[in-house]
């Protein structure tokens, strides 16, 4: 998830670092924010693990973070 370095947790404003299961909040394929492991509910944490396994993070032409299914 190196593409989201510089992002901050939506809840506590902690700066993203590449440790732990941070959860990217994805709306219509665009990453609108991240949640640190501490601020996630257990369900969100499970979702983070799934996203990490299935999504590839990138930036589009406008610099927005996007999540694409792996394998595309
Ligand atoms: Zn947080």
PDB file of the backbone (N, CA, C, O) and the ligand in Angstrom, with CONECT records:
HET     ZN  A 101       1
ATOM      1  N   UNK A   1       0.836  -1.207   0.000  1.00  0.00           N
ATOM      2  CA  UNK A   1       0.000   0.000   0.000  1.00  0.00           C
ATOM      3  C   UNK A   1       0.866   1.249   0.000  1.00  0.00           C
ATOM      4  O   UNK A   1       0.480   2.256   0.594  1.00  0.00           O
ATOM      5  N   UNK A   2       2.021   1.215  -0.646  1.00  0.00           N
ATOM      6  CA  UNK A   2       2.922   2.362  -0.612  1.00  0.00           C
ATOM      7  C   UNK A   2       2.326   3.581  -1.301  1.00  0.00           C
ATOM      8  O   UNK A   2       2.765   4.707  -1.068  1.00  0.00           O
ATOM      9  N   UNK A   3       1.307   3.354  -2.165  1.00  0.00           N
ATOM     10  CA  UNK A   3       0.707   4.482  -2.897  1.00  0.00           C
ATOM     11  C   UNK A   3      -0.022   5.442  -1.964  1.00  0.00           C
ATOM     12  O   UNK A   3      -0.260   6.593  -2.329  1.00  0.00           O
ATOM     13  N   UNK A   4      -0.378   4.986  -0.768  1.00  0.00           N
ATOM     14  CA  UNK A   4      -1.121   5.871   0.119  1.00  0.00           C
ATOM     15  C   UNK A   4      -0.238   6.481   1.204  1.00  0.00           C
ATOM     16  O   UNK A   4      -0.753   7.037   2.175  1.00  0.00           O
ATOM     17  N   UNK A   5       1.074   6.388   1.056  1.00  0.00           N
ATOM     18  CA  UNK A   5       1.940   7.035   2.034  1.00  0.00           C
ATOM     19  C   UNK A   5       1.651   8.530   2.021  1.00  0.00           C
ATOM     20  O   UNK A   5       1.479   9.119   0.954  1.00  0.00           O
ATOM     21  N   UNK A   6       1.597   9.142   3.182  1.00  0.00           N
ATOM     22  CA  UNK A   6       1.236  10.554   3.273  1.00  0.00           C
ATOM     23  C   UNK A   6      -0.205  10.743   3.672  1.00  0.00           C
ATOM     24  O   UNK A   6      -0.590  11.824   4.117  1.00  0.00           O
ATOM     25  N   UNK A   7      -1.022   9.688   3.517  1.00  0.00           N
ATOM     26  CA  UNK A   7      -2.415   9.774   3.959  1.00  0.00           C
ATOM     27  C   UNK A   7      -2.464   9.743   5.487  1.00  0.00           C
ATOM     28  O   UNK A   7      -1.532   9.272   6.140  1.00  0.00           O
ATOM     29  N   UNK A   8      -3.558  10.248   6.044  1.00  0.00           N
ATOM     30  CA  UNK A   8      -3.732  10.249   7.491  1.00  0.00           C
ATOM     31  C   UNK A   8      -5.023   9.544   7.860  1.00  0.00           C
ATOM     32  O   UNK A   8      -5.989   9.550   7.098  1.00  0.00           O
ATOM     33  N   UNK A   9      -5.029   8.938   9.035  1.00  0.00           N
ATOM     34  CA  UNK A   9      -6.218   8.260   9.535  1.00  0.00           C
ATOM     35  C   UNK A   9      -7.379   9.255   9.608  1.00  0.00           C
ATOM     36  O   UNK A   9      -7.217  10.381  10.077  1.00  0.00           O
ATOM     37  N   UNK A  10      -8.548   8.823   9.140  1.00  0.00           N
ATOM     38  CA  UNK A  10      -9.735   9.688   9.170  1.00  0.00           C
ATOM     39  C   UNK A  10     -10.158  10.020  10.595  1.00  0.00           C
ATOM     40  O   UNK A  10     -10.720  11.087  10.844  1.00  0.00           O
ATOM     41  N   UNK A  11      -9.893   9.116  11.527  1.00  0.00           N
ATOM     42  CA  UNK A  11     -10.382   9.289  12.890  1.00  0.00           C
ATOM     43  C   UNK A  11      -9.392  10.056  13.747  1.00  0.00           C
ATOM     44  O   UNK A  11      -9.756  11.058  14.363  1.00  0.00           O
ATOM     45  N   UNK A  12      -8.136   9.601  13.797  1.00  0.00           N
ATOM     46  CA  UNK A  12      -7.186  10.161  14.757  1.00  0.00           C
ATOM     47  C   UNK A  12      -6.091  10.990  14.095  1.00  0.00           C
ATOM     48  O   UNK A  12      -5.227  11.534  14.783  1.00  0.00           O
ATOM     49  N   UNK A  13      -6.120  11.092  12.764  1.00  0.00           N
ATOM     50  CA  UNK A  13      -5.152  11.904  12.025  1.00  0.00           C
ATOM     51  C   UNK A  13      -3.722  11.383  12.117  1.00  0.00           C
ATOM     52  O   UNK A  13      -2.772  12.084  11.768  1.00  0.00           O
ATOM     53  N   UNK A  14      -3.576  10.151  12.590  1.00  0.00           N
ATOM     54  CA  UNK A  14      -2.254   9.562  12.609  1.00  0.00           C
ATOM     55  C   UNK A  14      -1.781   9.383  11.162  1.00  0.00           C
ATOM     56  O   UNK A  14      -2.566   9.006  10.293  1.00  0.00           O
ATOM     57  N   UNK A  15      -0.520   9.649  10.911  1.00  0.00           N
ATOM     58  CA  UNK A  15      -0.007   9.535   9.554  1.00  0.00           C
ATOM     59  C   UNK A  15       0.181   8.063   9.186  1.00  0.00           C
ATOM     60  O   UNK A  15       0.672   7.261   9.980  1.00  0.00           O
ATOM     61  N   UNK A  16      -0.224   7.736   7.963  1.00  0.00           N
ATOM     62  CA  UNK A  16      -0.104   6.359   7.504  1.00  0.00           C
ATOM     63  C   UNK A  16       1.355   5.913   7.461  1.00  0.00           C
ATOM     64  O   UNK A  16       2.227   6.651   7.002  1.00  0.00           O
ATOM     65  N   UNK A  17       1.607   4.722   7.933  1.00  0.00           N
ATOM     66  CA  UNK A  17       2.900   4.088   7.692  1.00  0.00           C
ATOM     67  C   UNK A  17       2.628   2.649   7.319  1.00  0.00           C
ATOM     68  O   UNK A  17       1.558   2.115   7.613  1.00  0.00           O
ATOM     69  N   UNK A  18       3.578   2.028   6.679  1.00  0.00           N
ATOM     70  CA  UNK A  18       3.338   0.738   6.053  1.00  0.00           C
ATOM     71  C   UNK A  18       3.445  -0.426   7.031  1.00  0.00           C
ATOM     72  O   UNK A  18       4.055  -1.449   6.722  1.00  0.00           O
ATOM     73  N   UNK A  19       2.859  -0.271   8.195  1.00  0.00           N
ATOM     74  CA  UNK A  19       2.856  -1.350   9.184  1.00  0.00           C
ATOM     75  C   UNK A  19       1.447  -1.531   9.712  1.00  0.00           C
ATOM     76  O   UNK A  19       0.738  -0.555   9.958  1.00  0.00           O
ATOM     77  N   UNK A  20       1.044  -2.774   9.884  1.00  0.00           N
ATOM     78  CA  UNK A  20      -0.300  -3.039  10.372  1.00  0.00           C
ATOM     79  C   UNK A  20      -1.297  -2.998   9.231  1.00  0.00           C
ATOM     80  O   UNK A  20      -0.971  -2.594   8.114  1.00  0.00           O
ATOM     81  N   UNK A  21      -2.516  -3.422   9.528  1.00  0.00           N
ATOM     82  CA  UNK A  21      -3.543  -3.522   8.502  1.00  0.00           C
ATOM     83  C   UNK A  21      -4.360  -2.242   8.439  1.00  0.00           C
ATOM     84  O   UNK A  21      -5.470  -2.187   8.969  1.00  0.00           O
ATOM     85  N   UNK A  22      -3.831  -1.230   7.808  1.00  0.00           N
ATOM     86  CA  UNK A  22      -4.607  -0.006   7.589  1.00  0.00           C
ATOM     87  C   UNK A  22      -5.685  -0.319   6.571  1.00  0.00           C
ATOM     88  O   UNK A  22      -5.483  -1.125   5.663  1.00  0.00           O
ATOM     89  N   UNK A  23      -6.834   0.325   6.730  1.00  0.00           N
ATOM     90  CA  UNK A  23      -7.942   0.065   5.829  1.00  0.00           C
ATOM     91  C   UNK A  23      -8.176   1.278   4.947  1.00  0.00           C
ATOM     92  O   UNK A  23      -8.468   2.368   5.437  1.00  0.00           O
ATOM     93  N   UNK A  24      -8.047   1.081   3.648  1.00  0.00           N
ATOM     94  CA  UNK A  24      -8.384   2.157   2.720  1.00  0.00           C
ATOM     95  C   UNK A  24      -9.899   2.190   2.568  1.00  0.00           C
ATOM     96  O   UNK A  24     -10.530   1.155   2.357  1.00  0.00           O
ATOM     97  N   UNK A  25     -10.481   3.387   2.676  1.00  0.00           N
ATOM     98  CA  UNK A  25     -11.918   3.549   2.486  1.00  0.00           C
ATOM     99  C   UNK A  25     -12.127   3.872   1.015  1.00  0.00           C
ATOM    100  O   UNK A  25     -11.760   4.947   0.541  1.00  0.00           O
ATOM    101  N   UNK A  26     -12.724   2.923   0.302  1.00  0.00           N
ATOM    102  CA  UNK A  26     -12.857   3.048  -1.147  1.00  0.00           C
ATOM    103  C   UNK A  26     -14.303   3.298  -1.531  1.00  0.00           C
ATOM    104  O   UNK A  26     -15.196   2.537  -1.159  1.00  0.00           O
ATOM    105  N   UNK A  27     -14.529   4.376  -2.282  1.00  0.00           N
ATOM    106  CA  UNK A  27     -15.864   4.648  -2.807  1.00  0.00           C
ATOM    107  C   UNK A  27     -15.781   4.720  -4.319  1.00  0.00           C
ATOM    108  O   UNK A  27     -15.049   5.538  -4.875  1.00  0.00           O
ATOM    109  N   UNK A  28     -16.535   3.858  -4.977  1.00  0.00           N
ATOM    110  CA  UNK A  28     -16.547   3.812  -6.440  1.00  0.00           C
ATOM    111  C   UNK A  28     -15.137   3.762  -7.020  1.00  0.00           C
ATOM    112  O   UNK A  28     -14.833   4.448  -7.996  1.00  0.00           O
ATOM    113  N   UNK A  29     -14.281   2.946  -6.414  1.00  0.00           N
ATOM    114  CA  UNK A  29     -12.950   2.741  -6.957  1.00  0.00           C
ATOM    115  C   UNK A  29     -11.949   3.813  -6.588  1.00  0.00           C
ATOM    116  O   UNK A  29     -10.777   3.719  -6.954  1.00  0.00           O
ATOM    117  N   UNK A  30     -12.398   4.848  -5.855  1.00  0.00           N
ATOM    118  CA  UNK A  30     -11.485   5.915  -5.443  1.00  0.00           C
ATOM    119  C   UNK A  30     -11.279   5.833  -3.931  1.00  0.00           C
ATOM    120  O   UNK A  30     -12.243   5.757  -3.170  1.00  0.00           O
ATOM    121  N   UNK A  31     -10.022   5.849  -3.505  1.00  0.00           N
ATOM    122  CA  UNK A  31      -9.733   5.796  -2.085  1.00  0.00           C
ATOM    123  C   UNK A  31      -9.992   7.181  -1.484  1.00  0.00           C
ATOM    124  O   UNK A  31      -9.321   8.153  -1.830  1.00  0.00           O
ATOM    125  N   UNK A  32     -10.967   7.255  -0.588  1.00  0.00           N
ATOM    126  CA  UNK A  32     -11.352   8.548  -0.021  1.00  0.00           C
ATOM    127  C   UNK A  32     -10.748   8.782   1.360  1.00  0.00           C
ATOM    128  O   UNK A  32     -10.901   9.866   1.924  1.00  0.00           O
ATOM    129  N   UNK A  33     -10.077   7.798   1.901  1.00  0.00           N
ATOM    130  CA  UNK A  33      -9.455   7.973   3.203  1.00  0.00           C
ATOM    131  C   UNK A  33      -8.891   6.658   3.710  1.00  0.00           C
ATOM    132  O   UNK A  33      -9.087   5.607   3.099  1.00  0.00           O
ATOM    133  N   UNK A  34      -8.191   6.725   4.827  1.00  0.00           N
ATOM    134  CA  UNK A  34      -7.666   5.505   5.428  1.00  0.00           C
ATOM    135  C   UNK A  34      -8.015   5.494   6.915  1.00  0.00           C
ATOM    136  O   UNK A  34      -8.206   6.540   7.537  1.00  0.00           O
ATOM    137  N   UNK A  35      -8.090   4.298   7.459  1.00  0.00           N
ATOM    138  CA  UNK A  35      -8.338   4.105   8.891  1.00  0.00           C
ATOM    139  C   UNK A  35      -7.179   3.293   9.451  1.00  0.00           C
ATOM    140  O   UNK A  35      -6.823   2.251   8.901  1.00  0.00           O
ATOM    141  N   UNK A  36      -6.591   3.771  10.546  1.00  0.00           N
ATOM    142  CA  UNK A  36      -5.486   3.024  11.147  1.00  0.00           C
ATOM    143  C   UNK A  36      -6.034   1.798  11.875  1.00  0.00           C
ATOM    144  O   UNK A  36      -7.225   1.739  12.181  1.00  0.00           O
ATOM    145  N   UNK A  37      -5.176   0.828  12.153  1.00  0.00           N
ATOM    146  CA  UNK A  37      -5.652  -0.407  12.806  1.00  0.00           C
ATOM    147  C   UNK A  37      -6.360  -0.131  14.125  1.00  0.00           C
ATOM    148  O   UNK A  37      -7.311  -0.834  14.468  1.00  0.00           O
ATOM    149  N   UNK A  38      -5.918   0.880  14.873  1.00  0.00           N
ATOM    150  CA  UNK A  38      -6.518   1.175  16.177  1.00  0.00           C
ATOM    151  C   UNK A  38      -7.944   1.701  16.072  1.00  0.00           C
ATOM    152  O   UNK A  38      -8.756   1.460  16.966  1.00  0.00           O
ATOM    153  N   UNK A  39      -8.258   2.407  15.009  1.00  0.00           N
ATOM    154  CA  UNK A  39      -9.577   3.023  14.870  1.00  0.00           C
ATOM    155  C   UNK A  39     -10.575   2.119  14.159  1.00  0.00           C
ATOM    156  O   UNK A  39     -11.752   2.465  14.052  1.00  0.00           O
ATOM    157  N   UNK A  40     -10.128   0.981  13.678  1.00  0.00           N
ATOM    158  CA  UNK A  40     -11.031   0.087  12.965  1.00  0.00           C
ATOM    159  C   UNK A  40     -11.829  -0.772  13.931  1.00  0.00           C
ATOM    160  O   UNK A  40     -11.345  -1.162  14.993  1.00  0.00           O
ATOM    161  N   UNK A  41     -13.061  -1.056  13.536  1.00  0.00           N
ATOM    162  CA  UNK A  41     -13.817  -2.083  14.239  1.00  0.00           C
ATOM    163  C   UNK A  41     -13.269  -3.436  13.775  1.00  0.00           C
ATOM    164  O   UNK A  41     -12.587  -3.497  12.752  1.00  0.00           O
ATOM    165  N   UNK A  42     -13.550  -4.510  14.498  1.00  0.00           N
ATOM    166  CA  UNK A  42     -13.090  -5.831  14.037  1.00  0.00           C
ATOM    167  C   UNK A  42     -13.549  -6.145  12.615  1.00  0.00           C
ATOM    168  O   UNK A  42     -12.812  -6.756  11.841  1.00  0.00           O
ATOM    169  N   UNK A  43     -14.759  -5.728  12.276  1.00  0.00           N
ATOM    170  CA  UNK A  43     -15.273  -5.983  10.922  1.00  0.00           C
ATOM    171  C   UNK A  43     -14.468  -5.199   9.890  1.00  0.00           C
ATOM    172  O   UNK A  43     -14.153  -5.708   8.814  1.00  0.00           O
ATOM    173  N   UNK A  44     -14.137  -3.948  10.234  1.00  0.00           N
ATOM    174  CA  UNK A  44     -13.352  -3.142   9.300  1.00  0.00           C
ATOM    175  C   UNK A  44     -11.951  -3.696   9.163  1.00  0.00           C
ATOM    176  O   UNK A  44     -11.349  -3.636   8.090  1.00  0.00           O
ATOM    177  N   UNK A  45     -11.432  -4.239  10.260  1.00  0.00           N
ATOM    178  CA  UNK A  45     -10.105  -4.819  10.204  1.00  0.00           C
ATOM    179  C   UNK A  45     -10.081  -6.030   9.286  1.00  0.00           C
ATOM    180  O   UNK A  45      -9.124  -6.240   8.542  1.00  0.00           O
ATOM    181  N   UNK A  46     -11.150  -6.830   9.346  1.00  0.00           N
ATOM    182  CA  UNK A  46     -11.253  -7.995   8.458  1.00  0.00           C
ATOM    183  C   UNK A  46     -11.324  -7.527   7.008  1.00  0.00           C
ATOM    184  O   UNK A  46     -10.736  -8.133   6.112  1.00  0.00           O
ATOM    185  N   UNK A  47     -12.065  -6.423   6.795  1.00  0.00           N
ATOM    186  CA  UNK A  47     -12.183  -5.873   5.452  1.00  0.00           C
ATOM    187  C   UNK A  47     -10.824  -5.384   4.946  1.00  0.00           C
ATOM    188  O   UNK A  47     -10.492  -5.536   3.770  1.00  0.00           O
ATOM    189  N   UNK A  48     -10.048  -4.796   5.855  1.00  0.00           N
ATOM    190  CA  UNK A  48      -8.722  -4.312   5.477  1.00  0.00           C
ATOM    191  C   UNK A  48      -7.855  -5.456   4.974  1.00  0.00           C
ATOM    192  O   UNK A  48      -7.123  -5.316   3.994  1.00  0.00           O
ATOM    193  N   UNK A  49      -7.948  -6.589   5.660  1.00  0.00           N
ATOM    194  CA  UNK A  49      -7.156  -7.745   5.245  1.00  0.00           C
ATOM    195  C   UNK A  49      -7.585  -8.202   3.851  1.00  0.00           C
ATOM    196  O   UNK A  49      -6.756  -8.590   3.028  1.00  0.00           O
ATOM    197  N   UNK A  50      -8.901  -8.148   3.601  1.00  0.00           N
ATOM    198  CA  UNK A  50      -9.406  -8.566   2.288  1.00  0.00           C
ATOM    199  C   UNK A  50      -8.937  -7.589   1.213  1.00  0.00           C
ATOM    200  O   UNK A  50      -8.472  -8.002   0.151  1.00  0.00           O
ATOM    201  N   UNK A  51      -9.062  -6.274   1.499  1.00  0.00           N
ATOM    202  CA  UNK A  51      -8.611  -5.272   0.529  1.00  0.00           C
ATOM    203  C   UNK A  51      -7.133  -5.455   0.219  1.00  0.00           C
ATOM    204  O   UNK A  51      -6.713  -5.389  -0.936  1.00  0.00           O
ATOM    205  N   UNK A  52      -6.355  -5.684   1.265  1.00  0.00           N
ATOM    206  CA  UNK A  52      -4.921  -5.818   1.086  1.00  0.00           C
ATOM    207  C   UNK A  52      -4.606  -6.992   0.165  1.00  0.00           C
ATOM    208  O   UNK A  52      -3.639  -6.959  -0.595  1.00  0.00           O
ATOM    209  N   UNK A  53      -5.434  -8.024   0.246  1.00  0.00           N
ATOM    210  CA  UNK A  53      -5.189  -9.230  -0.544  1.00  0.00           C
ATOM    211  C   UNK A  53      -5.730  -9.106  -1.963  1.00  0.00           C
ATOM    212  O   UNK A  53      -5.265  -9.800  -2.867  1.00  0.00           O
ATOM    213  N   UNK A  54      -6.721  -8.215  -2.168  1.00  0.00           N
ATOM    214  CA  UNK A  54      -7.402  -8.222  -3.464  1.00  0.00           C
ATOM    215  C   UNK A  54      -7.264  -6.928  -4.254  1.00  0.00           C
ATOM    216  O   UNK A  54      -7.531  -6.906  -5.455  1.00  0.00           O
ATOM    217  N   UNK A  55      -6.846  -5.837  -3.586  1.00  0.00           N
ATOM    218  CA  UNK A  55      -6.789  -4.556  -4.290  1.00  0.00           C
ATOM    219  C   UNK A  55      -5.356  -4.087  -4.488  1.00  0.00           C
ATOM    220  O   UNK A  55      -4.473  -4.318  -3.661  1.00  0.00           O
ATOM    221  N   UNK A  56      -5.170  -3.437  -5.590  1.00  0.00           N
ATOM    222  CA  UNK A  56      -3.895  -2.816  -5.900  1.00  0.00           C
ATOM    223  C   UNK A  56      -4.112  -1.310  -5.853  1.00  0.00           C
ATOM    224  O   UNK A  56      -4.994  -0.793  -6.539  1.00  0.00           O
ATOM    225  N   UNK A  57      -3.329  -0.605  -5.063  1.00  0.00           N
ATOM    226  CA  UNK A  57      -3.538   0.833  -4.913  1.00  0.00           C
ATOM    227  C   UNK A  57      -2.637   1.608  -5.860  1.00  0.00           C
ATOM    228  O   UNK A  57      -1.480   1.259  -6.095  1.00  0.00           O
ATOM    229  N   UNK A  58      -3.209   2.656  -6.383  1.00  0.00           N
ATOM    230  CA  UNK A  58      -2.483   3.437  -7.380  1.00  0.00           C
ATOM    231  C   UNK A  58      -3.039   4.856  -7.370  1.00  0.00           C
ATOM    232  O   UNK A  58      -3.977   5.145  -6.628  1.00  0.00           O
ATOM    233  N   UNK A  59      -2.480   5.732  -8.175  1.00  0.00           N
ATOM    234  CA  UNK A  59      -3.028   7.071  -8.321  1.00  0.00           C
ATOM    235  C   UNK A  59      -3.470   7.261  -9.764  1.00  0.00           C
ATOM    236  O   UNK A  59      -2.818   6.786 -10.694  1.00  0.00           O
ATOM    237  N   UNK A  60      -4.590   7.962  -9.938  1.00  0.00           N
ATOM    238  CA  UNK A  60      -5.025   8.223 -11.305  1.00  0.00           C
ATOM    239  C   UNK A  60      -4.369   9.506 -11.811  1.00  0.00           C
ATOM    240  O   UNK A  60      -3.522  10.083 -11.128  1.00  0.00           O
ATOM    241  N   UNK A  61      -4.756   9.951 -13.001  1.00  0.00           N
ATOM    242  CA  UNK A  61      -4.132  11.115 -13.620  1.00  0.00           C
ATOM    243  C   UNK A  61      -4.282  12.385 -12.802  1.00  0.00           C
ATOM    244  O   UNK A  61      -3.472  13.304 -12.930  1.00  0.00           O
ATOM    245  N   UNK A  62      -5.311  12.447 -11.962  1.00  0.00           N
ATOM    246  CA  UNK A  62      -5.564  13.632 -11.147  1.00  0.00           C
ATOM    247  C   UNK A  62      -4.897  13.533  -9.776  1.00  0.00           C
ATOM    248  O   UNK A  62      -5.072  14.406  -8.926  1.00  0.00           O
ATOM    249  N   UNK A  63      -4.133  12.463  -9.573  1.00  0.00           N
ATOM    250  CA  UNK A  63      -3.437  12.303  -8.299  1.00  0.00           C
ATOM    251  C   UNK A  63      -4.300  11.695  -7.210  1.00  0.00           C
ATOM    252  O   UNK A  63      -3.869  11.594  -6.062  1.00  0.00           O
ATOM    253  N   UNK A  64      -5.521  11.286  -7.560  1.00  0.00           N
ATOM    254  CA  UNK A  64      -6.380  10.649  -6.578  1.00  0.00           C
ATOM    255  C   UNK A  64      -5.955   9.216  -6.357  1.00  0.00           C
ATOM    256  O   UNK A  64      -5.457   8.557  -7.269  1.00  0.00           O
ATOM    257  N   UNK A  65      -6.152   8.737  -5.144  1.00  0.00           N
ATOM    258  CA  UNK A  65      -5.842   7.337  -4.877  1.00  0.00           C
ATOM    259  C   UNK A  65      -6.975   6.474  -5.393  1.00  0.00           C
ATOM    260  O   UNK A  65      -8.151   6.771  -5.180  1.00  0.00           O
ATOM    261  N   UNK A  66      -6.611   5.417  -6.065  1.00  0.00           N
ATOM    262  CA  UNK A  66      -7.626   4.502  -6.570  1.00  0.00           C
ATOM    263  C   UNK A  66      -7.271   3.085  -6.159  1.00  0.00           C
ATOM    264  O   UNK A  66      -6.098   2.750  -5.993  1.00  0.00           O
ATOM    265  N   UNK A  67      -8.284   2.264  -5.997  1.00  0.00           N
ATOM    266  CA  UNK A  67      -8.076   0.857  -5.692  1.00  0.00           C
ATOM    267  C   UNK A  67      -8.582   0.027  -6.845  1.00  0.00           C
ATOM    268  O   UNK A  67      -9.745   0.124  -7.235  1.00  0.00           O
ATOM    269  N   UNK A  68      -7.713  -0.777  -7.379  1.00  0.00           N
ATOM    270  CA  UNK A  68      -8.103  -1.638  -8.500  1.00  0.00           C
ATOM    271  C   UNK A  68      -7.966  -3.081  -8.080  1.00  0.00           C
ATOM    272  O   UNK A  68      -7.040  -3.437  -7.352  1.00  0.00           O
ATOM    273  N   UNK A  69      -8.898  -3.925  -8.541  1.00  0.00           N
ATOM    274  CA  UNK A  69      -8.733  -5.348  -8.214  1.00  0.00           C
ATOM    275  C   UNK A  69      -7.410  -5.849  -8.765  1.00  0.00           C
ATOM    276  O   UNK A  69      -7.038  -5.502  -9.887  1.00  0.00           O
ATOM    277  N   UNK A  70      -6.698  -6.654  -8.001  1.00  0.00           N
ATOM    278  CA  UNK A  70      -5.443  -7.226  -8.486  1.00  0.00           C
ATOM    279  C   UNK A  70      -5.721  -8.109  -9.680  1.00  0.00           C
ATOM    280  O   UNK A  70      -6.762  -8.762  -9.751  1.00  0.00           O
ATOM    281  N   UNK A  71      -4.782  -8.132 -10.627  1.00  0.00           N
ATOM    282  CA  UNK A  71      -4.947  -8.968 -11.789  1.00  0.00           C
ATOM    283  C   UNK A  71      -5.448  -8.203 -13.005  1.00  0.00           C
ATOM    284  O   UNK A  71      -5.518  -8.757 -14.102  1.00  0.00           O
ATOM    285  N   UNK A  72      -5.805  -6.911 -12.814  1.00  0.00           N
ATOM    286  CA  UNK A  72      -6.266  -6.120 -13.965  1.00  0.00           C
ATOM    287  C   UNK A  72      -5.086  -5.526 -14.705  1.00  0.00           C
ATOM    288  O   UNK A  72      -5.271  -4.828 -15.703  1.00  0.00           O
TER     289      UNK A  72
HETATM  290 ZN    ZN A 101      -6.682   6.198  13.765  1.00  0.00          ZN
END
